[in-house]
Amino acid sequence: MTPTEIRASLSLASIFALRMLGMFLILPVFAVHAKTLPGGDNAALVGLAMGIYGLTQSFGQIPYGVASDKYGRKRIIIIGLVLFAIGSFIAAAADTLFWVTVGRAIQGAGAISAAVTAFIADTTREEHRTKAMAMVGGSIGLTFAFSLIASPVMYSLIGMGGLFALTGVLSILAILVVLYVVPEAPVMTVVERVPFSAILADKELMRLNYGVFALHLTQMAMFVVIPAALVEYTGLPLAAHWKVYLPVVLLSFALMLPPVFAGERRGMMKHVFLGAVALMLLVQVGLWLFMSHGGAHWTLLVGLLLAFFVSFNILEACQPSLVSRIAPPAAKGSALGVYNTLQALGLFCGGALGGWLMQNAGASSVFAVGAVLTVVWLIIAASMRNLPRRGRAVSSREGA
């Protein structure tokens, strides 16, 4: 990768991580904090306050993606970051659950994911795009792990208002990164417009859209259960869970990079992709068995978590790269808008469904549902088209 590609990829991945930080940082502590607020005794309203961020994200991704195709990536990203900051400061100042919910909704309205991933696609060459998207996938994994590790500690130090205010300040700093660090995207001359209906009807894109929905629904549903499972089976209190998450996440990055790079270099990305989905299925089945039989040794739980993060990081690197290569150049933002809409809906549905299943059907049911969704994903993905080997002419319709 050239220095410009590295600078663009790292700076844009950091902005993407900020967006995910707004989702993840409150998850470990918000349900407890909400009980101190007026209206916080209503579990449905607490769930709405937690999940509305993902819901408004899902509404905004397609319009933001389309607008970024038309008006430019940087302008749309800055507008989204401004909304994110406003929502953060409203939530920071809130003294009722209602105003926290309003702030979270405005945070989510800054739906910049499609514009950011399209910008990465604009500023990287085909042969390096999966590496760039791996940085985005890595940023999501690190942000998620950081939130699980740091949130309880930060909450005890600065409170919920401080957490929201911190994300607001970071979003302002991110605007400066967009203005002064992120390089300009190359000027693209587009002759032919692509109908939005063609993006929705593309079978290859539909496979990836289902995949990202299933992946993030499974992720969020899993982590409704995992924190309590770690407490029960490892004996670690919530504040000490970093002792599991930190080594697991770091090792998962080391394990996910070789197959991604080798698959791209040898023209075998389809095999790597299907292997990662199959690994995700094994994780869900393994966790279902673990929970159904009252838990085995805690090392098995940690091993399954490691396998989950390896699979998750590979898929987070591959899928947006595939979308950017399959989508017509004139409609990258639109295609990634649809993709990120399904990602946000997956996060929202995963939290809501995971909580409902755990309360009404037991913890093991969460992983049974995750396994079913992943089986469907594996069947759908089996007929996907393969990517060309690096250095060959790119053909997004090349046969498997």
BASEPA-75760 format. One line per 10 residues: number of its first residue (from 1); their letters; for each residue x, y, z of C-alpha. Coordinates in nm, 4 decimals, always signed. Layout:
<recs>
NUM	a	X,Y,Z  ...
</recs>
This chain:
<recs>
1	mtpteirasl	+0.0000,+0.0000,+0.0000  +0.1176,+0.3524,-0.0737  +0.1560,+0.6054,+0.2102  -0.1587,+0.7807,+0.0864  -0.3573,+0.4564,+0.0935  -0.2339,+0.3776,+0.4443  -0.3163,+0.7285,+0.5673  -0.6632,+0.7181,+0.4151  -0.7374,+0.3682,+0.5469  -0.6169,+0.4297,+0.9027
11	slasifalrm	-0.7822,+0.7710,+0.9405  -1.1143,+0.6544,+0.7968  -1.1059,+0.3355,+1.0058  -1.0627,+0.5513,+1.3172  -1.3722,+0.7509,+1.2212  -1.5653,+0.4287,+1.1645  -1.4530,+0.3067,+1.5078  -1.5907,+0.6243,+1.6646  -1.9324,+0.5538,+1.5170  -1.9264,+0.2023,+1.6644
21	lgmflilpvf	-1.8014,+0.3396,+1.9987  -2.1287,+0.5297,+2.0303  -2.3122,+0.1988,+2.0017  -2.0912,-0.0229,+2.2149  -1.9630,+0.1938,+2.4995  -2.2856,+0.2111,+2.6961  -2.3865,-0.1546,+2.6549  -2.2148,-0.2991,+2.9651  -2.3454,-0.0342,+3.2055  -2.6551,+0.1365,+3.0677
31	avhaktlpgg	-2.9158,-0.1092,+3.1974  -2.7862,-0.0522,+3.5522  -2.7542,+0.3257,+3.5096  -3.1041,+0.3589,+3.3607  -3.2603,+0.2523,+3.6915  -3.1390,+0.5803,+3.8413  -3.3343,+0.7866,+3.5839  -3.7057,+0.8708,+3.5719  -3.8652,+0.6087,+3.3493  -3.5745,+0.3695,+3.3981
41	dnaalvglam	-3.7893,+0.1101,+3.5731  -3.9570,+0.0268,+3.2402  -3.7512,-0.2444,+3.0709  -3.9086,-0.1797,+2.7312  -3.8101,+0.1893,+2.7433  -3.4581,+0.1009,+2.8540  -3.4299,-0.1375,+2.5599  -3.5576,+0.1352,+2.3280  -3.2966,+0.3807,+2.4577  -3.0218,+0.1261,+2.3960
51	giygltqsfg	-3.1420,+0.0115,+2.0559  -3.2708,+0.3305,+1.8970  -2.9166,+0.4248,+1.7945  -2.9009,+0.1259,+1.5617  -3.2555,+0.1904,+1.4402  -3.1905,+0.5495,+1.3314  -2.8578,+0.4360,+1.1860  -3.0497,+0.1966,+0.9638  -3.2807,+0.4739,+0.8413  -2.9914,+0.7024,+0.7512
61	qipygvasdk	-2.7436,+0.4740,+0.5765  -2.9030,+0.4665,+0.2306  -2.9718,+0.8442,+0.2082  -2.6186,+0.9193,+0.3310  -2.4667,+0.6730,+0.0870  -2.6629,+0.8121,-0.2084  -2.5807,+1.1695,-0.1042  -2.2107,+1.0859,-0.0786  -2.2184,+0.9602,-0.4391  -2.3752,+1.2887,-0.5476
71	ygrkriiiig	-2.2228,+1.5561,-0.3221  -1.8905,+1.4065,-0.2141  -1.7773,+1.1836,+0.0721  -1.6138,+1.4384,+0.3028  -1.9089,+1.6751,+0.3113  -2.1535,+1.4003,+0.4078  -1.9190,+1.2492,+0.6692  -1.8790,+1.5898,+0.8375  -2.2578,+1.6417,+0.8476  -2.2953,+1.2989,+1.0104
81	lvlfaigsfi	-2.0262,+1.3726,+1.2684  -2.1931,+1.7019,+1.3599  -2.5210,+1.5193,+1.4251  -2.3345,+1.2547,+1.6242  -2.1778,+1.5258,+1.8436  -2.5109,+1.7026,+1.9000  -2.6771,+1.3770,+2.0036  -2.3871,+1.2926,+2.2345  -2.4098,+1.6228,+2.4209  -2.7905,+1.5988,+2.4509
91	aaaadtlfwv	-2.7548,+1.2525,+2.6057  -2.4731,+1.3763,+2.8310  -2.6965,+1.6517,+2.9720  -3.0080,+1.4319,+2.9999  -3.1659,+1.3793,+3.3400  -3.4493,+1.1550,+3.2202  -3.4584,+0.8392,+3.0111  -3.6633,+1.0226,+2.7490  -3.3871,+1.2738,+2.6746  -3.1230,+1.0018,+2.6722
101	tvgraiqgag	-3.3345,+0.8276,+2.4076  -3.3602,+1.1509,+2.2056  -2.9842,+1.1972,+2.2239  -2.9193,+0.8394,+2.1172  -3.1585,+0.8785,+1.8240  -2.9753,+1.1915,+1.7031  -2.6404,+1.0163,+1.7490  -2.7602,+0.7371,+1.5252  -2.8876,+0.9839,+1.2649  -2.5230,+1.0618,+1.1906
111	aisaavtafi	-2.5134,+0.7498,+0.9745  -2.1704,+0.7838,+0.8147  -2.0730,+0.4184,+0.7683  -2.1677,+0.3949,+0.4004  -1.9873,+0.7175,+0.3121  -1.6757,+0.6119,+0.5069  -1.6507,+0.2671,+0.3491  -1.7170,+0.4130,+0.0024  -1.4410,+0.6681,+0.0695  -1.2002,+0.3850,+0.1553
121	adttreehrt	-1.2942,+0.2131,-0.1703  -1.2310,+0.5397,-0.3580  -0.8828,+0.5874,-0.2120  -0.7442,+0.2317,-0.2383  -0.6554,+0.0111,-0.5318  -0.8386,-0.3154,-0.5875  -0.5423,-0.5301,-0.4838  -0.5164,-0.3566,-0.1459  -0.8828,-0.2966,-0.0680  -0.9310,-0.6021,+0.1528
131	kamamvggsi	-0.6344,-0.4887,+0.3636  -0.7968,-0.1478,+0.3996  -1.1306,-0.3029,+0.4922  -0.9454,-0.5272,+0.7387  -0.8432,-0.2090,+0.9178  -1.2120,-0.1172,+0.9420  -1.3005,-0.4666,+1.0638  -1.0164,-0.4462,+1.3125  -1.1394,-0.1095,+1.4347  -1.4830,-0.2601,+1.5014
141	gltfafslia	-1.3377,-0.5560,+1.6900  -1.1042,-0.3376,+1.8946  -1.3801,-0.0878,+1.9692  -1.6110,-0.3646,+2.0820  -1.3449,-0.5202,+2.3042  -1.2393,-0.1795,+2.4387  -1.5998,-0.0993,+2.5280  -1.6450,-0.4238,+2.7177  -1.3155,-0.3669,+2.9008  -1.3207,+0.0067,+2.9666
151	spvmysligm	-1.6870,+0.0948,+3.0041  -1.7349,-0.0214,+3.3660  -1.4119,+0.1516,+3.4738  -1.4887,+0.4756,+3.2888  -1.8452,+0.4772,+3.4174  -1.7187,+0.4616,+3.7761  -1.4856,+0.7553,+3.7067  -1.6884,+0.9953,+3.4890  -2.0425,+0.8588,+3.4958  -2.2806,+0.8059,+3.2051
161	gglfaltgvl	-2.2871,+1.1758,+3.1237  -1.9101,+1.1728,+3.0995  -1.9183,+0.8752,+2.8603  -2.1603,+1.0560,+2.6301  -1.9653,+1.3816,+2.6517  -1.6445,+1.1970,+2.5666  -1.7962,+1.0550,+2.2480  -1.9145,+1.4058,+2.1588  -1.5646,+1.5499,+2.1993  -1.4163,+1.2636,+1.9975
171	silailvvly	-1.6625,+1.3288,+1.7155  -1.5480,+1.6903,+1.6982  -1.1869,+1.5742,+1.6815  -1.2910,+1.3335,+1.4056  -1.4170,+1.6279,+1.1996  -1.0665,+1.7743,+1.2179  -0.9273,+1.4387,+1.1051  -1.1602,+1.4422,+0.8024  -1.0597,+1.7978,+0.7140  -0.6851,+1.7790,+0.7686
181	vvpeapvmtv	-0.5719,+1.4131,+0.7746  -0.7914,+1.2195,+0.5323  -0.6604,+1.2713,+0.1771  -0.8899,+1.3926,-0.0961  -1.0655,+1.1226,-0.2941  -0.9669,+1.0961,-0.6605  -1.2003,+1.2725,-0.9004  -1.4245,+1.0164,-1.0663  -1.5972,+1.0844,-1.3951  -1.9276,+0.9026,-1.4036
191	vervpfsail	-2.1059,+0.8811,-1.7347  -2.3975,+0.6544,-1.6591  -2.6171,+0.6647,-1.3518  -2.7157,+0.3358,-1.1933  -3.0818,+0.2895,-1.0875  -3.1203,+0.2232,-0.7170  -3.3483,-0.0692,-0.8020  -3.0531,-0.2375,-0.9746  -2.8545,-0.2201,-0.6499  -3.1405,-0.3761,-0.4536
201	adkelmrlny	-3.1899,-0.6528,-0.7106  -2.8252,-0.7560,-0.7428  -2.8023,-1.1164,-0.6203  -2.4362,-1.0902,-0.5207  -2.5049,-0.7820,-0.3104  -2.8144,-0.9465,-0.1601  -2.5977,-1.2329,-0.0320  -2.3627,-0.9897,+0.1389  -2.6492,-0.7829,+0.2801  -2.7995,-1.0903,+0.4432
211	gvfalhltqm	-2.4550,-1.1857,+0.5692  -2.3857,-0.8598,+0.7473  -2.7349,-0.8655,+0.9014  -2.6857,-1.2198,+1.0329  -2.3316,-1.1442,+1.1546  -2.4228,-0.8404,+1.3608  -2.7496,-0.9838,+1.4911  -2.5518,-1.2839,+1.6130  -2.2804,-1.0618,+1.7630  -2.5207,-0.8464,+1.9634
221	amfvvipaal	-2.7348,-1.1404,+2.0754  -2.4237,-1.3293,+2.1887  -2.3073,-1.0481,+2.4105  -2.6375,-1.0302,+2.5893  -2.5321,-1.3698,+2.7282  -2.1500,-1.3762,+2.7281  -2.0759,-1.1258,+3.0108  -2.2927,-1.3179,+3.2565  -2.1449,-1.6482,+3.1339  -1.7927,-1.5224,+3.1959
231	veytglplaa	-1.8884,-1.4237,+3.5491  -2.0451,-1.7639,+3.6140  -1.7880,-1.9928,+3.4528  -1.4590,-1.8051,+3.4985  -1.5376,-1.6400,+3.8307  -1.4226,-1.3017,+3.6943  -1.6245,-0.9940,+3.7975  -1.7400,-0.7615,+3.5196  -1.4566,-0.5129,+3.5774  -1.1993,-0.7906,+3.5248
241	hwkvylpvvl	-1.3330,-0.9225,+3.1941  -1.0569,-0.7367,+3.0108  -0.8296,-1.0221,+3.1196  -1.0226,-1.2408,+2.8745  -1.1207,-0.9942,+2.6026  -0.7842,-0.8251,+2.5535  -0.5705,-1.1354,+2.4792  -0.8528,-1.2980,+2.2823  -0.9037,-0.9953,+2.0551  -0.5311,-0.9358,+2.0002
251	lsfalmlppv	-0.4663,-1.3023,+1.9200  -0.7662,-1.3092,+1.6866  -0.6133,-1.0311,+1.4757  -0.2881,-1.2228,+1.4464  -0.4795,-1.5345,+1.3360  -0.7138,-1.3641,+1.0884  -0.4538,-1.1802,+0.8798  -0.2704,-1.4767,+0.7172  -0.5832,-1.6371,+0.5627  -0.7129,-1.3004,+0.4388
261	fagerrgmmk	-0.3844,-1.2044,+0.2718  -0.3235,-1.5545,+0.1333  -0.6784,-1.5782,-0.0007  -0.6471,-1.2441,-0.1752  -0.3028,-1.3243,-0.3187  -0.4052,-1.6677,-0.4517  -0.7526,-1.5737,-0.5737  -0.9231,-1.7858,-0.3078  -1.1217,-1.5236,-0.1172  -1.4420,-1.7219,-0.1608
271	hvflgavalm	-1.2831,-2.0170,+0.0227  -1.1605,-1.7931,+0.3037  -1.5029,-1.6312,+0.3295  -1.6910,-1.9608,+0.3425  -1.4404,-2.0956,+0.5934  -1.5064,-1.7975,+0.8213  -1.8849,-1.8478,+0.7985  -1.8389,-2.2195,+0.8758  -1.6230,-2.1269,+1.1749  -1.8980,-1.8924,+1.2968
281	llvqvglwlf	-2.1441,-2.1819,+1.2726  -1.9136,-2.4044,+1.4797  -1.8879,-2.1297,+1.7410  -2.2669,-2.0992,+1.7688  -2.3133,-2.4758,+1.7937  -2.0300,-2.4959,+2.0467  -2.1785,-2.2228,+2.2644  -2.5233,-2.3811,+2.2404  -2.3819,-2.7127,+2.3637  -2.1768,-2.5367,+2.6313
291	mshggahwtl	-2.4793,-2.3532,+2.7718  -2.7214,-2.6448,+2.7283  -2.5068,-2.8744,+2.9420  -2.4448,-2.6298,+3.2242  -2.1020,-2.5228,+3.1047  -1.7821,-2.7210,+3.0779  -1.4358,-2.5936,+3.1716  -1.3963,-2.2184,+3.1343  -1.1128,-2.2666,+2.8831  -1.3653,-2.3988,+2.6303
301	lvglllaffv	-1.5680,-2.0787,+2.6618  -1.2557,-1.8672,+2.6079  -1.1544,-2.0828,+2.3096  -1.4972,-2.0348,+2.1517  -1.4678,-1.6597,+2.2045  -1.1310,-1.6629,+2.0278  -1.2808,-1.8549,+1.7341  -1.5710,-1.6076,+1.7232  -1.3431,-1.3051,+1.6979  -1.1254,-1.4713,+1.4296
311	sfnileacqp	-1.4363,-1.5406,+1.2212  -1.5902,-1.2014,+1.2935  -1.2763,-1.0097,+1.1964  -1.2301,-1.2022,+0.8708  -1.5909,-1.1407,+0.7704  -1.5741,-0.7739,+0.8701  -1.2703,-0.7358,+0.6442  -1.4080,-0.9312,+0.3480  -1.7685,-0.8205,+0.3172  -1.7393,-0.4427,+0.2642
321	slvsriappa	-1.4479,-0.5047,+0.0276  -1.6660,-0.7407,-0.1744  -1.9510,-0.4884,-0.1827  -1.7198,-0.2134,-0.3078  -1.5864,-0.4387,-0.5851  -1.9218,-0.5771,-0.6970  -2.1083,-0.2437,-0.6927  -2.0887,-0.0214,-1.0032  -1.8411,+0.2691,-0.9521  -2.1233,+0.5223,-0.9823
331	akgsalgvyn	-2.3174,+0.3581,-0.6993  -2.0634,+0.2465,-0.4387  -2.2144,+0.4764,-0.1774  -2.5658,+0.3532,-0.2539  -2.4640,-0.0125,-0.2348  -2.2729,+0.0414,+0.0878  -2.5703,+0.2369,+0.2205  -2.7911,-0.0700,+0.1796  -2.5178,-0.2898,+0.3280  -2.4743,-0.0681,+0.6345
341	tlqalglfcg	-2.8505,-0.0410,+0.6774  -2.8659,-0.4167,+0.7177  -2.5673,-0.4017,+0.9541  -2.7431,-0.1484,+1.1773  -3.0694,-0.3443,+1.1681  -2.8746,-0.6532,+1.2690  -2.7322,-0.4729,+1.5706  -3.0761,-0.3452,+1.6714  -3.2516,-0.6803,+1.6206  -2.9701,-0.8734,+1.7880
351	galggwlmqn	-2.9934,-0.6757,+2.1095  -3.3721,-0.6934,+2.1217  -3.3992,-1.0593,+2.0194  -3.1108,-1.1712,+2.2410  -3.2696,-1.0147,+2.5475  -3.6117,-1.1591,+2.4688  -3.4740,-1.5086,+2.4070  -3.2625,-1.5077,+2.7202  -3.5585,-1.4001,+2.9333  -3.8165,-1.6340,+2.7784
361	agassvfavg	-3.6269,-1.9351,+2.6433  -3.2932,-1.9440,+2.8236  -2.9376,-1.8494,+2.7306  -2.8757,-2.1523,+2.5074  -3.1609,-2.0472,+2.2764  -2.9639,-1.7370,+2.1758  -2.6927,-1.9555,+2.0233  -2.9446,-2.1953,+1.8682  -3.0982,-1.9042,+1.6773  -2.7498,-1.7804,+1.5844
371	avltvvwlii	-2.6687,-2.1260,+1.4467  -2.9849,-2.1322,+1.2337  -2.9111,-1.7882,+1.0887  -2.5545,-1.8931,+1.0109  -2.6634,-2.2168,+0.8401  -2.8871,-2.0093,+0.6119  -2.5939,-1.7744,+0.5485  -2.3632,-2.0632,+0.4585  -2.6173,-2.1992,+0.2103  -2.6668,-1.8567,+0.0523
381	aasmrnlprr	-2.2936,-1.7838,+0.0348  -2.2009,-2.1221,-0.1155  -2.3009,-2.0058,-0.4646  -2.1340,-1.6646,-0.4426  -1.8905,-1.5625,-0.7165  -1.5196,-1.5691,-0.6513  -1.2942,-1.2645,-0.6709  -1.0188,-1.2545,-0.9319  -0.6623,-1.3129,-0.8250  -0.4761,-0.9988,-0.7278
391	gravssrega	-0.3276,-0.8254,-1.0289  -0.5766,-0.9658,-1.2799  -0.8370,-0.7507,-1.4438  -1.1247,-0.7061,-1.2078  -1.4527,-0.8587,-1.3063  -1.7217,-0.8401,-1.0424  -1.9236,-1.1029,-1.2284  -1.6475,-1.3608,-1.2603  -1.7716,-1.7141,-1.2025  -1.6896,-1.9102,-0.8897
</recs>
